[in-house]
Amino acid sequence: MKRPDLVLALVIAVGLLGSPFYNTELVRGQLIGSAPVGASGSLLVLCTGLALAWRATLRRGYLWAHPATLTWNDFNGQRPAALTQRLVLDWAARFATAGYFFAVSGMLIGFPSSFAGPIALVVVIAALALALGRRRPFPGESLLPLTLALPLIVPLWTYLVAAALAAVPLAWSASLPHMVTRPTLIRHHAERMVRRTSAAFLDVWALLPAGRPVPWRNALASRFVVTRYVLTGVLARRAALGLPVFLALAVVATHATFPALTSVWLIGIGGYLGLLPFTAPIAQLHRVPGLRRWLDASDLHLHSVTCAFLCVLALAWTGIVLLLGIPATIGAVVAALVAALAAVRSVTRGPLDFSSMGLVLYEGVLIPAGLVRQLVRGPDLLLTGLIAASLLPV
């Protein structure tokens, strides 16, 4: 991106992100309206933001290196410092984003009576996330950010003391940037290049998580092959099960902070995002025609089985969200089903066809109408279905 374009993008971003601070009444009226807001709304937003930042840090996305760098420039011992610097920058950006949303929620619904607790919470959780991010992963660590729900039901300072005591020994543990192997760095670099290339060519469904081996012998043997394939594909993405849990907490926090947003839109959008990782098995079949020919089943059979399975997952997720305090309405249940159908519709289109972009001149701007039509397949059903669901009686 050229410097003038970068400056213009920064100016626009600062203007949009700063709107809640200089147009507070306008933004408050759009997001909250006249609905009452709980006193713990801003603290709930802070806990949710910190949990998401913590979870993102645990992914350890900094562990990559270009193969040429490892071949020619890795003899000077600068690799650990470069990886650590990348970790710190990513970590700081994520927790700064969490702090920004806390500031926005405070401007709109009011800050807590005391800043000592929230500031201490940010410092302790940020330190704990950094200490965990620089060491080797261990089983179950992805569930640790869920403990940020505890400050809402137990004394805040009790939780802070426990988190601080856990962060101190981790800070003295062996550093992962010093121990990571060259094959691991190269493998992560290859995965990163695949993601960047997919994003550059707008092939967003290539970004869905890859499957892990499932210890199920003869998983595709015998009858009901399509059902077995969908079930095995979902089990292979079991590492993504934490995302729906975090989205459920985010939906609850958004509802407590912005009660003007109805449960239909919260459940619909949250369910859609939570189900997308589990559409990867059927997405692979439609992205690679050779794989699609391997499964001897009609599109109708494949799509109907996937829709039925995802509808069950969507209803289970919605039930958990409703138990957490979201108002139960007929529209909310319909929104969950619409989210499942929209997720399947999104990933069942064929590969992007850049030869049928269909450029249209509108107000002096060339719009690739054909390309947009391919990209909005799925979100169009979600938007239409949520509008219809919001009109249903309570």
Disulfide bonds with the S-S distance in Angstrom:
none
